Structure formats: structure tokens, C-alpha cells
């Protein structure tokens, strides 16, 4: 945890210093009070001097709480918020570096929990350790030190608190940790279900399944509530047992001290008894705070363990130290490529591609067809570099892609999918995504080539129109044209079209297909499609089945070989 504050360590230490100064009246006032009470029994001259000296010291110590409190707040906040910001930044950077395979296996809900809730838990734990932890530790040190000087007989009594604290912690912390882990697991499950429900709202509404969707999510709310109540009940029991024990101990110490004074076995003044009472209360408060911190500390270290799973995850895309790609012609050679998805939960590894051989010339358009599960998406993922072959190799312009920095290669690649990925922002931000300082003329040229100029100019704010989350304010055809404009603006050498028109009606498809024809010109293109008519401009079409290429040829050649099955190609060739 100390290493989390590498950049904020000086602010943290200065803040701790100001906190000790701010809290110092808690330890000084009992001494001042004891001295003032003792002054009553002294001669007027001596008592008066002792009274006002201690009154002034007490007033100054109390008043300094304001400036020292402000300084503590400023430095500690800068340290805590800085750590929070750095940690979240590290997490999102790690998420961008982790392999696509990792993201495909993990849901968005648990990852979102790590970035939001886990970091918040660490921040709350840090704040508790700075506030309550520092106060408790300094209280014990000061109390024992002053007591050892003025009333050494009571030092062993104060040390009795240590085994009591240890006993309470040992007996209750294990169960608290288990309840907190259950609560965290239920929160992650709830996040996943809520995100799933939100993404499924159009489908739910279309099938009149609102009641079932709400019931499924509400069941997770019940699970969170039950786990939270178990955690809260145990925390309440933990606090109540500790409070009763410590208050009884405080009362017992004061009563025992008074009894010994009354019977002449201790030579203590009334002020000394008040000091004992005040410091006993201070130690009780310190120990109570340490115990009350336990649930927060448990959640905080659970958060550290959780984010450690992400920050120390080894599944990174291996690009470090590899040469960058400075230019792409777009020629591919796929040599005897196999790919198997990793085994999970004791299952066997699943083979997705077996012995794929394919040579693609620069500028060629390849259509890919096949039933669901045939390996189309896996082949595309290999071309993009999301996955690496488990056997065989893929050459890009004669270089093995395994030896290249694939991040630099993807600067020359664009992908247009069926589910157009847009973010909440303006049209300009979405089209120019990933291109800083975009040229205005080039931007409008891409928009015109994508057949998007008319509908963009018709919008009230034009390019500055906010399109809502995932482009919700645009139609399907408009979203696809925005995606095509984005791809055109990048001027890619390699283009991936994954069912880019399958969700459109015939009118929108015709407009988008016209834009796609411009996008294909002069680029190496891979088109995945179920509608064979979409492949009318392909130079070759390959058919996949069970991870194997079963047929390949031009659209017209396939139409001649199997007129019934490839009638769409026959129609295209005739036209």
C-alpha cells in the first residue's frame, strides 16, 4: 500500500505531521485540566500562576486546530486524490494493454467494479489510516509516555488493552473478511446484471419481457441486500462488544485508582486521577477507533487484492521491443494456421481454426462466408492481431506478424462492424476518433464519400450534434455511415467489414453499400457476410466450416459450380 503513494509520499507525510498537530489538544488538554485542578489546592500566588499558564497553553493548543486542520486537509486530500487518480489511470491503461482474449472472458461489470468501487475502498482505507490510525497510534504513545513520567504505576494497566485488542481481532476478523468477500461478489454480480439489462432494453421491450428483466435484476438486489446485512450485523456486533469491554475497563481503572488513593496506597492528587481518567478515555477511544477501522481496512485490502489481479495480469499483448510498422502494402500469407481457445473450468481446449492456408495480394478483396461457429470471427481476429496462431504463422508484407509491434500495424487498419461502436459525444469527435488535429477538408471529404453529408448538414448543430450513448440519436444506417466516414478518414491500407450491412433495411443498405464501394477501392479488404449479395465486389470468396476452408473461388466461379446455392452471385454476375 505504501508503494501506491510513490508520487504523493511527500504530501502524505506533511499531511500526517499537520494531523498530529491538529489532534494534539486531545493529549495536551488532560494535562492542562489536571494542572488546573491541582492549582485549586495550592497557595493563591502559586495556584494563580499555574492556572493562567495552563489556561493560555490550552487556549493556544485549541486555537491552532483551525490553521493546522486546513493544512492537513489540503495536503492529505492532494495525496489521497492523487493516489486515486493515478491508480484509476493505471487500471484503465492496463485494460487497454490486456489481450482481447482476457476481455472476451471477463464481463464489463467486474472490471468496472475494480476501477470504481475497489479504488474507492482503498481511498477510504487510506483516509481511515491517516485519521483514526494516526490518532490511535499517537494517543497510545503519548499516553504511555506521560503516564510513565507522572504515574508509572498505571503503565502496566494500560498495557492490558493490547491482548484485549488482539483477542477481539483474531476472533472476529476472519468472519468479517468472509462476509466482506461475499458482499463484494454480490456487488459484482449485480453490476453485471444491471449492465446486461440496460444493453438489452430494446430487445426486452420488443418482446414485452420487462417484468422478467426487472425480476432478474431485482433478485440480485436482494442478494446484495442480504450480504450487506450480514456484513453490517457482524460489524455492529464487533463494535458493540468492543465498546462494552473498553468502557467497563475505563470505569474499572478509575474506580480502582480512587480506591487506592482513598486507602492511602497511592500518592496521587485529584488532578492525577483526572489525568488517569482522561488518558484512559483517550486509550479507549484509540483502541475503539482501531477496531472500528477493521471493516474498512478489510475492504481496502480486498480492493488491493482485486486490482492486483488486473495490474499483475500477465495476459498482455506482447509488443515491447518489437519493430514498429512504418508502412503497409496489405499483402497477407496465412500458412497452415491453427487456433485453439484456452481451456476454462476443466473443459478441453476448443479448436476454432485448423490448417488454414490463404494468400492475399495487396488491394485484393476477400469475402468470408460460413455458418455460425465456422471460424469466421476467429480468422478476422487473427488478421487484426487480437489473437496469435497456436500453430502456423501469418505474414504481413512478408514479415511474420508475431515479430511486429501490432499497435503500429493497426494504425493502417480500420474495422466496420454490424454493431457500430460510437461513444457519447459529438459527430465530429466520433468521426475523428483517434486522429488529433484533423484537417477540416479531409474530414468533409470522408463524410461525403460515406454518403453522410446530407443528414449531417440537416442536423441542427451539424458536426457538433451530440449523438447520445452508443449513437442512440442516429438511425442504424446513419450510424454505419458515420463508421464508414471514420474508416475513410483514417485512410487504411487494410479494411475489415464484419456484417457491416446485415442489420440494415434495403433502403439504408443501398446507401451504405454505395459508400462501402468507395471505401474498398485500392485497399486489402476482408468482408464477413451472410448476405451473399454483399460480396458482389469480392475478388475471391472463401467458405469456412468447422474451422476449415471447404471452398474458395470468385463469385462468378462459385455461381457456376453451385448455381442453386450461390444464386445471389449468379444474379450479380448477370447484372
N, C-alpha and C positions, 0 to 999 in steps of 0.2 A: 504494500500500500504506500509505503514511503516513496517508492520509485514513481508512483503516479504523479507526484508533485515535483518532478525533476525541474520543471521550468518555473514553478511557483514557490520553490522552497524558501527563498529569502522573505517573500511576503508572508508566508505561513509562520516563519519563526518570529518575525517582527509582530505579527498579529498575536501570537502566543504571549509575547512579552507584554503587550498592551492589555491582554486579557488578565494576566496576573496582577498588573497594576490596577485595573478596573475592579477586580474582585477583592483587592487587599483589605478594604474595610471589614469584610466578613471575619478576617482573622485579627485585625487590629482592634475593632470595637469591643470584643470581650475583654481585652487587656485594659482598654480605656475605662470600660464600665467597672471592672474590678478595682482599678486605682481610685476612681471617683467614690466608690462605696467605702473603700478604706480611708479616704480623706475625711469622711464624716467623723471617724473615731480619733483623728489627730488633733493637735493644737490648732487654734484658728489660723495662725500665721503659716504653719507648715501645710495644713489642710487646704487653705485657700490657694497657695501656690500650686499644690498638686492638682487641685480641682481645675483651675483655669488652664494649666499647661495641658492636661489631658483633654479638656473640652476643646481647646484650639486644635490639638492634633487630630481629634476625632472629626471636627468640622472640616478641616483641610482634606483629610482622607476621604470623607464622604463627597465633598465638592469635586475632587479630581475625577470622580467616576464619570462625569459628563465628557470632558475632553478625551480621557483615555478610552471611554466607551466608543466615542466617534472614531477614533483612530483604529481601535480594534475592529470595528465594523467594516471600515474601509479596507484594511489590509487583509482581513480574513475573507471578506467577500471576494476580493480580487484573486486570492489564492484558490478558494473553493470554486468560483465560477470559471476561473481559468482552467482548473483541472477538468471540470465538467465539459467545457468546450473542447479541450484537447482530446479527452477520452472519446467523446462522440465523433470528433473528426477522425481519430484513429480507427474507430469502428467502421465508419462509412467508407474510409479508404480501403480497409481490409475487405469489406464486402465487394468493392469493385475489383479487388485483386484475386478473390477466391474463384475457383473454377466454376463454369456453368453447371457441371455435374453436381457440385455442392448445392447450388441454388435450386436445382431441379428436385433435389431430395428434401430440402428444408422448406417449410412453409414460411410465408411472409410474417405471420403473427409472432412466432417465437423470435425471429430476427428483429422485428420491431420492438419487442419487449426488451431485448438486450440493449438497444440504442436508447430507449426512453426510460423504462422502469428500473433497469439494473443500474444505469449510471446515476439515476436519481437516488437509489438506495445507497450507493457509495458516497454520494454527496451528503446525504442525511447522516450516515455513519460518521463521516469526517467532521461534520458540524458538532455532533454529539461528543466526539472525542476531544475536540477543541474546547467546547463549552463545559460540559459536565465532566469529561475525563480530566482535563487540566485542573478544574476546580477541585475535584475529588483528590487527585494526587497531591496538589499543593496543600490542601487542607490537612491531609494526614501528616505531611512533612512538617508544616508549621506547628500543628497541634502537638505532635510528639516532641518537637524541639523546645517549644515554650514550656510544655509540661515538664520535660526533663530538667529544665533550669529552675522552675518555681515550685513544682510539686512532683518530684521524681517517684513518689510512692504510687502515683496513678498511671505511670507508663505501662507497667505490665497489664493493667486493666484494659487500657486501650488496645493492647495487642491481642486481646481476646476476640476482637472483631474480625481478625484475619481468618482464623479457622472457620468462623461462622459464615463468612462470605464464601470461602472455598467450598464448604459443605453445601450451601444453597446452590452455588453454580454447578457443582458436579451432579447434584440430584435432579436439577431441573433443566439444564442447558441442552442435554441430549434430546429430550422430548420437545423442547422449544424448536430445535433445529429441524426435527422431523415434521412438526406441524407447519413450520415456515416453508419447507420444501413442498409439502402438499398444497399449500396456498399458492405458491409460485406456479406449480404445474397447472393448477386450475385456472390461473390467470392467463397462461399461455394458451390453453385450450379455448378459453373464452375469446381471446383476441382472434384466434384462427377462425372460429365460427362467425364472429361479427364481421370480419373482413370478407369471408365467403358469402355471408348473407347480402352484404352491400353489393358485391360484384354480381350476385345472382338476381338482383331486384327485377330487371327486365324479364328474365325467364320465369321468375316466381309469379310476377303479375300476369304474364301471358297465360300461365297455366292455372290461375286462380288458387295458388298454393300459399297465400300469405299466412294463413293460420298455421300450417305445418312448419314454415320457415321460422315464424316467430316462436313457436313451441320449442323448436330445436335449439334456438339461441337462448331462450329463457331457461331451458334446462341447465345450460352452462352457468347462467347467473346463479341458479340455485346451488350448484356445486361450489362456485366461488364464495357464496354467502356462507355455506356450511363450513368450508375450510377456514374462512376468515373468522367465523365464530369460535371454532375450536382453538385457533391461534389466539384470539382475544381472551377467551376464557382462561387459557393457561397463563397468558401474560398477566391477567388480573389476579389470578391465584398466586402467581410468583411474586407480584408486587405486594399483595396483602400479607402474605406470610412473612416476607422480609420486613415490612413496616412494623408489624406486631412485635417481631423479635427485637428489632432495634429500639423501638420505643420502650419496651419493657427493660431492656438493658440500660437505656438512658436514665429511666426512673430509678432503677436499682443502684446505679453508680452514685446518683445524687443523694439518695436516702442513706446508702452505706457511708458516704463521706460525712454527712451530717451526724450520723450515729457515732462515728469515730471521734468527731470533734466534741460532741456533747459529753462523751465519756472520757475525754482527755487523752485519747490515744493518737491523735494527730494534732499538730500545732498549725492550724490553718486559720486565716482570718475569714470574715464574711465575704470579702472580695475574692479570696481564693476559691471559696465554694461557688460563687457566681461564675468565676472563670472556668472552674471544672464543669459546671453545668453548661456554659456556653460552648466550650470546646467539645464536650460530649455531644451536644446537639450538632456541632459542625462535623464531627466524625460520622455521626449517624446520617446526616444529610449527604455527606460524601459517599458513604457506603451505599445508601439508598440510590443515589444517582448512578453509581457503578452498576448496581443491579438492574435499575430501570433501563440502562443503556443496552442490556443484553439482547432484547429482541431486535433493536435497531442494528446492533453490531452483527447479530446473526444474519439479518437480511443483507447487510452491507457486504459481508464476506461471501455470502451466497451469490451476490451480484458480481463480486470479483471473480469467483469461480466460473460463473456463467459467461462473462465477457472473455475470460481466459480461453474458454472453448473456441471462441471466434478468433481472438487475436493470435492464438498459438496454433490455429488450424493449419496443417501442412499442405492442404489441397490448393496450392497456388498455381496459377498459370506460369509455367517456367519460361520467363523471357529475359531474366537478368543475364547480362554478359553475352547475349547473342547479337549478331549483326542486325542493324535496322534495315528495313526495306526502303530504298530511296525511289524506286520506280517499279511499276508493274505493267508487263505487256498483257498478261492474262492467259498464258498457256498452262494447262494442268496435265499431269500424268499421274494417274492413280494405279498403283502397281500392287496387285494381289492383297488388297486391303481387307483385313478382318477387324471387327469391333465388337466387344462384349461389354455390356453394362456391369458395374461392380455388383457382387452379391450382397444382399441385405437380409438380416434376420434369419440367417441359416439357409437361405434359398440358394439355388445354383446360379452361377453367372448366366446372364441371358445374352445369347448371340444375336446381334442386330444386323450385321453385315458379314458375308462370307465370300472371300476370294473375288473382290470387285476389281476389275481391270477396265480402265477407261482413259482415253487420251482426248483432250480437248484443246483445239487450236485457239490462239488469241483471236478474240472477236466472234467466236462461234457461240450459237445459242443452242443449249441442250435442254430438252424437255424431259421431265421425270414423271412417270406415272406408276401406278400400282395400288393395290388395296391398302386399307389401314393396317399398320404394323408390318409393312413390307420392307421398311428401312429408308424411306424417302427422307424423312426429317433427320435421321442419323447421318445420312450421306451429306446433306446440306450442312449439318453441324461440323462435320469433318472439313468441308471446304472452307467454312468460315474460320475454323480453328478452335471452335469451342471444345472439341474433344480431339484426342490424339489416337491414331490407329493402335489397336493392341497387337497387330501384326501387319506387315507390309509398310508402304510409305506413300506419301503424296508429294509430288514435285510441283513447285510453282516456278515457272520460267526456268526449269532445270535445277532448281535448288530445293533440297529437302525441307519441307515446311517445319519439321521438327527442329531444325537448326536455326530458324529465323525468329526474330522478335515479332510475334504475331500482332502486337499492338500497332506497330508501324505499318504492317501489311493491311490492317483494317482501315487505315486512312484512305486506301484506294478501293474500298468496298462499300456498297450500300445494300440494304435489305428492305424490301417492301413485303409486308405480311398481310394475311387476311385480317387479323386484329391490329389495326393501325395503332401504334403506340404514340400517343400525344400526351402532353402534360398540361397542367393548368397554367395558363399564361396567354400571351397574345399570339396571333398567327405569325407575326414576324419572328418571335422567339422560337416557335416550333419549327418553322421552315429553315431558319438559320442556325438551328441547334448544332453545336459543336464547331461552328465556323465563326471565329471572332472577327470583328471589323469587316463584315461582309460588304461587298460592292453593291450599291443600290441597283445599278443597271443589270448586273449579273443576277441579282435576286428576282427582278421582274422578268428577265428572260427565262429563268427557270419556271416561274409562275405561269407565264404564257405557254411554254412548252408542255406544262402539265394540265392545260385547259382549265386553269383555276382563276384566271384573271377576272372573268366576268362576275363570278359570285363573290370574289374578294372585294372588287370595287363597288359592288352593290351593298356591302355591309356598311352600317353607319360609321364605324371607325376604321374601315379598311383593314390594313395590315395590323393596326393597333387594337383590333377587336379581341376581347378576352373570350376564349372558346370553352372555358369550363374544364372540369376534371375529365381527363381522357377524351377531350374534344366533344363533350356531350352536346354542345350547342350547334354542332355541324351534323349534316346527314352523312350516311355511310359513304356515298360517292364523293362528297366534299372532303371527308377525312382521307380517303385514298388519294385524292388529287393533291392534298397537302403533303402526304407522304412521298408522292412522286416528285413534287417540287423540291422537297428536301433532298431526295436522292439526286436529282438533276443538278442541284446547286453544288453538291459535293463533287460532281463530275467524275464518277467512279470508273475504274477500269474493269471491275468485276461486280456483277449485279446478281442479287438473289431475289427471285419473285416466288413467294411461298403462298399459293392460293390467293393471289392478290385481288382477284375479282370474284371469288366464289360466293361472297356474301351480298353481292350487288344485284339489283334488278336489271333487266335487259337494257333499259334506257341509260342507267348510270354506267353499266358495264361497257357500253359502246363508247361513251365519252372517255372513261378511264382507259380502255383498251387503245384508243387513239393516242392518248398520252404515253402509254407504255411503249407503243411502237417507236415513238421518238426517243424514249429512254434507252431502248435496246440498241440503237444504232451505234455500231463501232465498239461495242463492249462485249466482253465474255459474260454470258448470261446463263444462269441455271433457273429453269422455271418448273416449279412443282404445281401440278394442276390435276383436278378431277375432270373438269370440263375440257374435253379434247379440242374443242374449237379454240380454246385459249392458246393452244400450241401451234396455231397455223403458221407462225413466222419462225418456228424452230428449224434449225438445220438438221438436228437429229433428235430422236425420241428414244429414251431407254425405259424399259419396263422392269420393275423390281417385284420380286415375290419371295417372301421368306428370306430376305437378305441377299438374294442372288439376282443378277441380271439375267432375265429369261428371254428378252427380245430387244433388239436395237435396230434402228433404221430411220430413214427420212419419213416425214408424214405421208408423202405420196407412196413411198415404197411399202409402208405398213398397210396403207389402204388397199394396195394391190394384193398383198399377201392374205389379208383377212378383211374383205370388204364389209362384212356384216358388223364385225366388232369395231372397226375403225371407219365407220361411215362418215363421221364428222370430218376426218381427214380427207375422205373422198370428196365431200362437199366443198371443202376448202380448195382442193387441187382443181376441181372443176371450175370453181369461181375464179 
